[in-house]
Every structure is written in C-alpha cells, then in structure tokens.
Amino acid sequence: LNPFWSDAFVQYYHKINPLDVQVLAVTPGKVLASTFITQTDSFKACAFYNEFMRPQGQAEDVGIGLVRTPITAGYLALQRSPTSISLEPEQWKLLEALAPHLQRAAALHEFLSRAREATESLGAAVAAAGFAVFLLTGDCRVVFANAKAEDFIRRGIGLRYERGRLVVTGPALTARLHVLAQQGACHKTGEVHAGGTIELCRSENRPPLVAHVIPLAPIRTLAIFDLERPAVAVFIVDPAAGFGAQIRQFAARFGLTPAETRILAEIIAGNGLPAAAARLKITGATVRTHAYRIFEKTETNRQTELIRRFFETALPGAQGGV
Amino acid sequence: MARSHGDGDLIAAIYDAIIEPSGWDDVVKRIVEATGSVSGVIGIHQVDRPAHRIVSALVPAVYNIESILV
C-alpha cells in the first residue's frame, strides 16, 4: 500500500474523477460496470486515468450501490486490472446475488448507527443529570440503561434483569412495576399517566432505593426509537447519595424558597408528606402548605406530577412532557 | 466455483458486519478475492445532486488500497 496515492487523491484527483458519475448514478442493490466510461478513448486520454489509475494497475471500476438519499450515496467499488477488465459471468452473478444483501446491510447499519447515536446522546445527558435511569417498554423489556443503572444491576442492588425484563425485589413490587409500565404504554386519547414510585429494599442498615416510574409521551418515544418504543423511564434515586445539585437547579428554575426546596427533596427521596414533617420537625399543616405552593409554582397538582416535572429536566429536549 | 456454501458464508459475514463494523474490511477483501479484482473500497459520499458532484466521502472499509478521506 502506498499512501502517496491516497494523498494525491485527496489533494487533487478526486476533483477530476470522471467515475463520480457512476457513484451518483448507481441504484442501491444493483451492480454497475464502468466500461462505458473507462473503455472510451476520452477516458484513456484523461489525466485521472493516466496519472492516477493506470500507475496503480487499475483499468476499470465495478460498483454496487448501497445507499442513496438526496444527500448521500453509498457505493462498493471494485478496481479491475488491465488484464482482467470484465468480470467472468460467474463473478458477475455473485455480485448480483450479494448486492441486495449489501444494500440491506448498509441500510440496517445506517439505521443502527443513528439509533446508537441517539441512545448515547440520551445516555450522556441523563448521566450528566446524575441519576440512574432505565427506559422500559410496556412489558418491562429494557430498551436502554445508562451507566449508573447498569451499575445497580451489576451490584445486584434491588434490581436485576430476567429474560431481558427489569425485575425488582419481591413479586409484589415487580407486579407493581409491570402495571406502571403497562399504563405508560397506554395512550388513550392522548392521556398520559402520572406514573408512580416504588421503594426497593436493600441491606437493613441502608435506606431503600426509590424508583420513580415516569411514563414517556408517545411523541418523544417515536422521535428517539423506532424498533422498541419505551413506555416509561425509571429513575432510581439513592436517598443516601447526594442529589442536592439537581434539587437546587430545579428549585432555582421554579423559584422555590429554601423551605419549599427541603420539601421537594423529601418528595424526590420517596418520603411522603407525613414522613417529611417528622424528619423536618414541622407540622403536617406546614408541610402541606409548602407542598401546595410547590405545586402552584411548578404547575402541577400532586406529588406524582411534581416528580414527573422534576425528572423532565433530566431528559434532553423535554419541553411540555417527558 | 462452490457457489452456495461460499456465498452463504459471505452473506453471513455481510450481516455480521452490521453488528461488528470492523467486519466490513473482511467483507470487502472476500468480495475482491472472489471476483479477481485488484482492490475494493466502500465509500459513503456526501453529494450535491443538483450540481451533480461529490462533496465529500467517508471510507469505512477498504482492501488493498489506501484509505481515502476527501
């Protein structure tokens, strides 16, 4: 291999390549010889042939179309020698047999690349938000898990995979998770369920993990995935871990007071309002007043909606709904 | 030429490359060898169809030729 030729092509010869016509013309899944170009007197007299192809022992290009869009053209090119310009009939038949498979594979490859790119972007954004998150289909199959979520699975803390589905500790909680996922997949007349919260037990001296199950609006799921549409996002919150930055960011966005921010943190940590009152050493009436003001400021009506609104900020591109 | 078995392997390699992109180089190599060609390249080109010209190209797989990025 001689890098001189690739440098020469990049620097100059791609600009005067008469075979560009073939790349632009070839149909995906079809085989196209270039002899109608390369075996002409004008081609054999051109600089591209004499200065670029011939010194490399190339006399002909046979191509298979792979992808064709308004702005792209994918092409498999085979360079032929002067002593073997044309393909043997068996070789031509082989290319014709392979061409539809190459076309299909190229299309799938492109699709998967786009899906992977979207997934990785989503994962990076959600990871940056600092929470573990799973995206599940309506029957709890795991479409996506970010690095923090995979870490919970690896460490066997409250969650595991079973035949590709997310399972939590205990059959009752698993059944609850599956009901929430099914509800998330049900979009009758545009209705979106508010979701729910599940506590995941772990060792006795550690507080349970809190799993907030947030239904995904259908428009978002369509925009991100085409194959397996996620119905819900499951955000895992470890109350023992600090997530003050996200709480403060959300509080600043909606203008919450310090007292309201403390109540918000209790709700996100999975504590109900009575427990929040006990932990913060204030009355139940005071907690309810703060909660009511939080709902007003965040334009929500209940805790599940508030939790949903909180995690909206963790998903990229979220505007009106997750 | 033992068409059916060899072709089957090559077709399998094509679909394997969807999952493992590094497999495209081997696919190109095997097609080059099976057709007695000098070299082979897969190019994904950005094109300006109204102007009928190639704007740029990525080369995800090559065999017996230098990788070219225009």
Interface residues (C-beta under 8 A of the other chain):
Chain A: L1 N2 P3 W5 S6 F9 V10 H14 D20 V21 V23 L24 Q56 G57 Q58 V62 L66 V67 P70 I71 T72 A73 G74 Y75 L76 A77 L78 Q79 R80 S81 S84 L87 E88 E90 Q91 K93 L94 L95 A97 L98 H101 L102 A105 L108 H109 L112
Chain B: M1 R3 D7 L10 I11 I14 Y15 A17 I18 P21 V28 I31 V32 A34 T35 G36 S37 V38 S39 G40 V41 I42 G43 I44 H45 Q46 V47 R49 H52 R53 I54 A57 N64 I65 E66 S67 I68 L69 V70
